[in-house]
Amino acid sequence: MWICLTRDWSEYSRFLPDGWRALGVVDAGNGDLGALVQRPDNTYLQLNGALIRSLDQGQIRSLVGGEVSGAPC
C-alpha cells in the first residue's frame, strides 16, 4: 500500500461528501488507484467515483503520520 498526499485526488472522484476531507491518492495494494479521503470520524477510505472502499486503518494512519515512506508521487 502507498499514498501520495501531494497528488490530485480529483482524478479519481468528482464528488466529496459533506464533512469529508480529501488527502491525496492511495493504492491499497491492488494497483487500483483512488482518492484517499477522511470522514469526520477520522476513518480513512478510498474513493473511486461513487465507489467507496474501506482501508486498513492502522496502515493508513502509519503512512499519513509519516512512519512509513515510499509513496511514488
C-alpha positions as CSV (number, residue, x, y, z in Angstrom):
1,M,0.0,0.0,0.0
2,W,1.1,3.5,-0.7
3,I,-0.2,7.0,-0.5
4,C,0.7,10.3,-2.1
5,L,-0.5,13.4,-0.3
6,T,0.6,15.8,-3.0
7,R,-1.2,14.1,-5.9
8,D,-4.6,15.4,-7.2
9,W,-7.3,13.3,-5.8
10,S,-10.0,14.7,-8.1
11,E,-8.7,12.5,-11.0
12,Y,-10.5,9.6,-9.2
13,S,-13.7,11.2,-7.9
14,R,-15.7,14.3,-8.8
15,F,-17.5,14.5,-5.5
16,L,-16.7,14.6,-1.9
17,P,-19.4,14.1,0.7
18,D,-20.1,16.9,3.1
19,G,-17.7,16.9,6.0
20,W,-15.2,14.6,4.3
21,R,-11.6,15.7,3.6
22,A,-9.6,14.7,0.6
23,L,-5.9,14.0,1.4
24,G,-4.4,12.7,-1.8
25,V,-4.2,9.4,-3.7
26,V,-4.0,5.8,-2.4
27,D,-3.2,2.4,-3.8
28,A,-4.4,-0.2,-1.3
29,G,-2.1,-2.8,-2.9
30,N,-4.2,-4.0,-5.7
31,G,-3.0,-1.5,-8.4
32,D,-6.3,0.3,-8.3
33,L,-5.6,4.0,-7.5
34,G,-8.2,6.2,-5.8
35,A,-8.8,9.3,-3.8
36,L,-7.7,9.0,-0.2
37,V,-10.4,10.6,1.9
38,Q,-11.0,11.0,5.7
39,R,-14.5,11.0,7.2
40,P,-15.4,13.3,10.1
41,D,-15.0,10.2,12.4
42,N,-11.3,10.0,11.2
43,T,-11.9,6.9,9.2
44,Y,-9.8,6.7,6.0
45,L,-11.4,5.4,2.8
46,Q,-10.6,5.0,-0.9
47,L,-13.0,6.8,-3.2
48,N,-13.3,5.9,-6.9
49,G,-16.2,7.7,-8.5
50,A,-19.2,6.7,-6.4
51,L,-17.4,3.5,-5.1
52,I,-16.2,3.7,-1.5
53,R,-13.7,1.1,-0.3
54,S,-12.5,0.6,3.3
55,L,-8.8,0.6,4.0
56,D,-6.6,-0.9,6.7
57,Q,-6.8,1.9,9.2
58,G,-3.6,1.1,11.1
59,Q,-1.6,1.0,7.9
60,I,-3.1,4.2,6.6
61,R,-2.5,6.0,9.9
62,S,1.2,5.0,9.8
63,L,1.5,6.3,6.2
64,V,-0.3,9.6,6.9
65,G,1.7,10.0,10.0
66,G,5.0,9.6,8.1
67,E,6.1,6.5,9.9
68,V,6.3,4.6,6.6
69,S,7.8,6.0,3.4
70,G,7.8,5.0,-0.2
71,A,4.9,6.8,-1.9
72,P,5.6,7.0,-5.7
73,C,4.4,10.6,-6.2
